[in-house]
């Protein structure tokens, strides 16, 4: 489900590529709860983004 949101947000230019990468690498404690699970669910999205 999260992957579908990421795809839509990227495809519609709501969130730019650099913002996805910033979130992925962020170490902000306020963003850590559940982030590991979220990252696992969007691994294919980030793989695709890097190869695009």
C-alpha positions in Angstrom: 0.0 0.0 0.0 2.8 2.4 0.9 4.5 1.6 -2.4 1.4 2.7 -4.2 1.3 6.0 -2.4 5.0 6.6 -3.1 4.5 5.8 -6.8 1.5 8.2 -7.0 3.2 11.0 -5.2 6.3 10.7 -7.4 4.3 10.3 -10.7 2.2 13.3 -9.9 5.2 15.4 -8.9 3.9 16.0 -5.4 7.1 14.8 -3.9 10.5 15.2 -5.7 13.1 12.5 -5.9 15.5 14.2 -3.5 12.8 14.4 -0.8 12.3 10.6 -0.9 16.0 10.1 -0.5 16.1 12.6 2.4 13.4 10.7 4.2 15.1 7.4 3.5 18.4 8.5 5.0 16.9 10.6 7.8 18.0 9.7 11.4 15.4 12.1 13.0 14.1 10.3 16.1 10.6 11.6 15.5 10.6 9.6 12.2 11.9 6.3 13.4 8.9 4.6 14.9 7.7 2.1 12.3 10.2 3.4 9.7 12.0 0.0 9.4 8.8 -1.7 8.3 8.0 1.2 6.0 11.4 1.1 4.3 11.0 -2.7 3.8 7.7 -2.1 2.0 9.2 0.5 -0.4 12.5 -1.2 -1.1 11.4 -1.9 -4.7 10.4 1.8 -5.1 13.8 3.0 -4.1 15.5 0.4 -6.3 13.4 1.6 -9.2 14.1 5.2 -8.4 17.9 4.7 -8.4 17.8 2.8 -11.7 15.5 5.3 -13.4 
